[in-house]
Amino acid sequence: MTTVDAPRPDDIKAIPVRHPGRWIAAAAIALLAAALVDSIATNHRFGWAVVRHYLFSHQILHAVLVTIELTVLAMAIGIALGVLLAVMRLSPNPLVSGASWTYIWFFRGTPVLVQILFWYNVAALYPRFSIGLPFGPELTSFSANSVISTFVAGMLALGLNEGAYMAEIVRAGIISVDEGQTEAAKSLGMTRLLTMRRIVLPQAMRVIIPPTGNETISMLKTTSLVSAIALAPPELLGAAQNIYDRTYEVIPLLIVASIWYLLLTTILTVGQYYLERHYARGAARTVRDAPLTRLRRNLFSYRHAA
């Protein structure tokens, strides 16, 4: 009886599995992409000369700054209000939690554009605002039109609406923290507010940051709705509309606005990535290197090997 010797590991030659379907799909996508690029580059109706002329014009650059300012202020209002509403929503007091739920229900249930138009026309409901004691004497009053400008109307509408969404994001982050953390803080004599500020919220940031980054990117694009009330000075889309209303170059100006929106959202996406890495350090065993770090390491390894 003959015996067959088992093959040694050195004698085994691994043959990679072929995937012809992947190559066919990649070739089809590359062909479609090349056709799309060729169509965009050769179609004179896109008006690339007009795009180059207005891309860095004074009107557009100033509108970009207005868009950034509106985004930052609206998100600041939304985040501050969202934290407050989330804490109220988790309160054991039914009146406090009910008031928070009602606010979230109302502002999430009505379109942002409707809220912008309401704030723009708030003077029709309240021609004058007054400051004083409830049901008591009035200390001072002022005209609504003198305070609620188009910029303030857009900022308040976007910020108050964002507060409802941020409240749910913050609440999800808070309830993701183990209850034992709160109980341990109580055993040390910490108040509920101090526990929330020093124990719960720092740990909840890992859950809060990703959707907050998405909301910031969404807010940047949602500022374009303020063009419905003719914001002065105009934001990015409003400035593009003002220019093409005068020049009739609709498509090139929309491309200009789209390029700037893409640039700004890309910057926000990169910032969100590094924030997520920062707050993931305490939760993940290993934190993946940043793209630039990996690129530098690969380049160094290539040079060292050469």
C-alpha positions as CSV (number, residue, x, y, z in Angstrom):
1,M,0.0,0.0,0.0
2,T,1.5,3.3,-1.1
3,T,1.2,6.5,0.8
4,V,0.9,10.0,-0.7
5,D,2.9,12.6,1.0
6,A,1.0,15.7,2.0
7,P,1.9,18.8,-0.1
8,R,4.2,21.3,1.6
9,P,2.9,24.9,2.0
10,D,5.7,26.0,-0.3
11,D,4.3,23.8,-3.1
12,I,0.8,25.3,-2.9
13,K,0.2,28.1,-5.4
14,A,-2.7,30.3,-4.6
15,I,-4.7,31.4,-7.7
16,P,-6.9,34.4,-7.1
17,V,-10.6,34.1,-8.0
18,R,-11.5,36.0,-11.1
19,H,-14.5,38.3,-11.2
20,P,-15.2,39.2,-14.8
21,G,-18.5,40.8,-13.8
22,R,-16.6,43.4,-11.8
23,W,-14.4,44.3,-14.7
24,I,-17.4,44.6,-17.0
25,A,-19.2,46.8,-14.5
26,A,-16.1,49.0,-14.1
27,A,-15.6,49.3,-17.8
28,A,-19.3,50.3,-18.3
29,I,-19.1,52.9,-15.5
30,A,-15.8,54.3,-16.9
31,L,-17.4,54.6,-20.4
32,L,-20.5,56.3,-19.1
33,A,-18.4,58.7,-17.0
34,A,-16.2,59.6,-20.0
35,A,-19.3,60.2,-22.2
36,L,-20.7,62.5,-19.5
37,V,-17.5,64.5,-19.1
38,D,-17.2,64.9,-22.9
39,S,-20.8,66.0,-23.1
40,I,-20.4,68.6,-20.3
41,A,-17.1,69.9,-21.7
42,T,-18.2,70.2,-25.3
43,N,-21.7,71.6,-24.8
44,H,-21.4,75.3,-25.2
45,R,-24.8,75.8,-23.6
46,F,-23.3,75.3,-20.2
47,G,-21.6,78.7,-20.7
48,W,-18.2,77.9,-19.0
49,A,-16.9,81.3,-20.0
50,V,-19.7,82.9,-18.0
51,V,-19.1,80.5,-15.1
52,R,-15.4,81.6,-15.0
53,H,-16.4,85.2,-15.1
54,Y,-18.8,85.1,-12.2
55,L,-17.2,82.4,-10.0
56,F,-15.0,84.8,-8.1
57,S,-17.0,88.0,-8.7
58,H,-17.7,90.4,-5.9
59,Q,-21.4,89.7,-5.7
60,I,-20.9,85.9,-5.4
61,L,-18.0,86.1,-2.9
62,H,-20.1,88.5,-0.7
63,A,-23.0,86.1,-1.0
64,V,-20.8,83.2,0.1
65,L,-19.9,85.1,3.3
66,V,-23.6,85.8,4.0
67,T,-24.4,82.1,3.5
68,I,-21.7,81.1,5.9
69,E,-22.8,83.7,8.5
70,L,-26.4,82.5,8.2
71,T,-25.4,78.9,8.6
72,V,-23.2,79.5,11.6
73,L,-25.8,81.6,13.4
74,A,-28.7,79.3,12.7
75,M,-26.8,76.3,13.8
76,A,-25.7,78.0,17.0
77,I,-29.3,78.8,17.8
78,G,-30.3,75.2,16.9
79,I,-27.6,73.5,18.9
80,A,-28.2,75.6,22.0
81,L,-32.0,75.2,21.8
82,G,-31.6,71.5,21.0
83,V,-29.6,70.8,24.1
84,L,-32.1,72.7,26.2
85,L,-35.1,70.9,24.6
86,A,-33.4,67.5,25.0
87,V,-32.8,68.0,28.7
88,M,-36.4,69.2,29.1
89,R,-37.7,66.2,27.2
90,L,-36.0,63.9,29.6
91,S,-37.3,65.7,32.7
92,P,-39.5,63.8,35.1
93,N,-41.8,66.8,35.2
94,P,-44.6,66.1,32.8
95,L,-45.3,69.8,32.1
96,V,-41.6,70.5,31.2
97,S,-41.3,67.4,29.0
98,G,-44.7,68.1,27.4
99,A,-43.7,71.6,26.5
100,S,-40.5,70.2,24.8
101,W,-42.5,67.6,23.0
102,T,-45.0,70.2,21.7
103,Y,-42.2,72.4,20.4
104,I,-40.5,69.5,18.6
105,W,-43.9,68.3,17.2
106,F,-44.8,71.8,15.8
107,F,-41.5,72.7,14.2
108,R,-40.8,69.3,12.7
109,G,-44.3,69.1,11.4
110,T,-44.3,72.4,9.4
111,P,-42.1,73.1,6.3
112,V,-39.1,75.3,6.8
113,L,-40.2,77.5,3.9
114,V,-43.5,78.1,5.6
115,Q,-41.7,79.1,8.8
116,I,-39.5,81.5,6.9
117,L,-42.5,83.2,5.3
118,F,-44.2,83.4,8.7
119,W,-41.3,85.2,10.3
120,Y,-41.0,87.5,7.3
121,N,-44.6,88.5,7.7
122,V,-44.6,88.5,11.5
123,A,-45.4,92.2,11.6
124,A,-48.9,91.4,10.2
125,L,-49.6,89.5,13.5
126,Y,-47.6,91.6,15.9
127,P,-46.9,95.1,14.6
128,R,-45.1,96.0,17.8
129,F,-43.2,94.0,20.4
130,S,-43.2,95.0,24.1
131,I,-41.1,94.1,27.1
132,G,-42.6,94.0,30.5
133,L,-44.1,91.9,33.2
134,P,-46.7,89.3,32.0
135,F,-50.2,90.7,32.3
136,G,-48.5,93.7,33.9
137,P,-47.1,97.1,33.0
138,E,-45.1,97.6,29.8
139,L,-41.6,98.8,30.1
140,T,-40.7,99.4,26.5
141,S,-41.9,98.6,23.0
142,F,-40.6,98.7,19.5
143,S,-41.8,98.1,15.9
144,A,-41.5,94.6,14.5
145,N,-40.3,95.8,11.2
146,S,-37.4,97.6,12.8
147,V,-36.2,94.4,14.4
148,I,-37.2,91.6,12.2
149,S,-35.2,92.3,9.0
150,T,-35.1,89.7,6.2
151,F,-31.8,88.4,7.6
152,V,-33.2,88.1,11.1
153,A,-36.3,86.4,9.8
154,G,-34.3,83.8,7.9
155,M,-31.9,83.3,10.8
156,L,-34.8,82.8,13.4
157,A,-36.8,80.5,11.1
158,L,-33.8,78.3,10.3
159,G,-32.5,78.3,13.9
160,L,-35.8,77.6,15.6
161,N,-36.6,74.8,13.1
162,E,-33.1,73.3,13.6
163,G,-33.6,73.3,17.4
164,A,-36.4,70.7,17.0
165,Y,-34.1,68.3,15.1
166,M,-31.1,68.9,17.3
167,A,-33.2,68.1,20.3
168,E,-33.9,64.6,19.1
169,I,-30.2,64.2,18.1
170,V,-29.0,65.3,21.6
171,R,-31.7,63.1,23.3
172,A,-30.5,60.1,21.4
173,G,-26.9,60.8,22.5
174,I,-27.9,61.2,26.1
175,I,-29.9,58.0,26.3
176,S,-27.0,56.1,24.7
177,V,-24.9,56.7,27.8
178,D,-25.3,53.9,30.4
179,E,-27.6,54.7,33.3
180,G,-24.9,53.5,35.7
181,Q,-22.9,56.7,34.9
182,T,-25.8,58.8,36.2
183,E,-26.3,56.7,39.2
184,A,-22.6,56.8,40.1
185,A,-22.7,60.6,39.8
186,K,-25.7,60.8,42.1
187,S,-23.9,58.6,44.6
188,L,-21.1,61.2,44.6
189,G,-23.6,64.0,45.4
190,M,-23.6,65.6,42.0
191,T,-26.6,67.5,40.9
192,R,-28.6,66.5,37.8
193,L,-27.4,69.5,35.9
194,L,-23.7,68.9,36.9
195,T,-24.0,65.3,36.0
196,M,-25.4,66.2,32.6
197,R,-22.7,68.7,31.9
198,R,-19.7,66.8,33.2
199,I,-20.6,63.1,32.8
200,V,-23.3,62.5,30.3
201,L,-22.9,65.1,27.5
202,P,-19.1,64.5,27.0
203,Q,-19.8,60.7,26.5
204,A,-22.8,61.4,24.3
205,M,-20.8,63.5,21.9
206,R,-19.6,60.3,20.1
207,V,-23.3,59.8,19.1
208,I,-24.2,63.4,18.7
209,I,-21.4,64.6,16.4
210,P,-22.1,62.6,13.2
211,P,-25.8,63.6,12.8
212,T,-24.9,67.2,13.9
213,G,-22.4,67.3,11.1
214,N,-25.0,66.1,8.6
215,E,-27.4,68.8,10.0
216,T,-24.8,71.5,9.5
217,I,-24.3,70.4,5.9
218,S,-28.0,70.3,5.4
219,M,-28.3,73.8,7.0
220,L,-25.8,75.2,4.5
221,K,-27.9,74.1,1.6
222,T,-31.2,75.0,3.3
223,T,-30.1,78.7,3.5
224,S,-31.0,78.8,-0.2
225,L,-34.7,78.8,0.9
226,V,-34.2,82.3,2.3
227,S,-34.0,83.6,-1.3
228,A,-37.8,83.3,-1.2
229,I,-38.0,86.5,1.0
230,A,-35.4,88.4,-1.0
231,L,-32.7,88.5,1.7
232,A,-30.7,91.7,1.7
233,P,-27.8,91.3,1.3
234,P,-28.5,88.1,-0.6
235,E,-27.1,84.7,0.1
236,L,-25.5,82.5,-2.5
237,L,-28.6,81.4,-4.5
238,G,-30.2,84.8,-4.1
239,A,-27.1,86.5,-5.6
240,A,-27.1,84.1,-8.5
241,Q,-30.7,84.8,-9.1
242,N,-30.2,88.5,-9.0
243,I,-27.4,88.2,-11.6
244,Y,-29.3,85.9,-14.0
245,D,-32.4,88.0,-13.8
246,R,-30.3,90.8,-15.3
247,T,-28.1,88.8,-17.7
248,Y,-30.5,85.9,-18.5
249,E,-27.6,83.5,-18.0
250,V,-29.6,81.1,-15.9
251,I,-27.6,77.8,-16.3
252,P,-24.1,79.3,-15.8
253,L,-25.1,81.1,-12.6
254,L,-26.7,78.0,-11.2
255,I,-23.5,76.2,-11.9
256,V,-21.6,78.9,-10.1
257,A,-23.8,78.5,-7.0
258,S,-23.5,74.7,-7.2
259,I,-19.7,74.9,-7.3
260,W,-19.6,77.0,-4.2
261,Y,-22.1,74.8,-2.4
262,L,-20.0,71.7,-3.2
263,L,-16.8,73.4,-2.0
264,L,-18.4,74.5,1.3
265,T,-20.0,71.1,1.9
266,T,-16.6,69.4,1.2
267,I,-14.9,71.6,3.8
268,L,-17.6,70.8,6.4
269,T,-17.3,67.1,5.5
270,V,-13.6,67.1,6.2
271,G,-14.2,68.9,9.5
272,Q,-16.8,66.4,10.5
273,Y,-14.4,63.6,9.8
274,Y,-11.8,64.9,12.2
275,L,-14.3,65.7,14.9
276,E,-15.6,62.1,14.7
277,R,-12.0,60.8,15.1
278,H,-11.5,63.1,18.1
279,Y,-14.5,61.8,20.0
280,A,-14.1,58.2,18.9
281,R,-10.7,57.9,20.7
282,G,-12.3,56.9,24.0
283,A,-14.7,54.4,22.5
284,A,-12.7,52.6,19.8
285,R,-9.7,50.3,20.6
286,T,-7.9,51.7,17.5
287,V,-8.5,54.9,15.7
288,R,-7.9,54.7,11.9
289,D,-5.3,57.1,10.6
290,A,-6.5,60.2,8.8
291,P,-6.3,60.2,5.0
292,L,-3.4,62.7,4.9
293,T,-1.5,60.6,7.5
294,R,-1.9,57.5,5.4
295,L,-0.9,59.3,2.3
296,R,2.3,60.6,4.0
297,R,3.1,57.2,5.3
298,N,2.6,55.5,1.9
299,L,4.8,58.1,0.2
300,F,7.5,57.7,2.8
301,S,7.4,53.9,2.5
302,Y,7.7,54.2,-1.3
303,R,10.7,56.6,-1.1
304,H,12.4,54.3,1.5
305,A,11.8,51.3,-0.7
306,A,13.2,53.1,-3.7
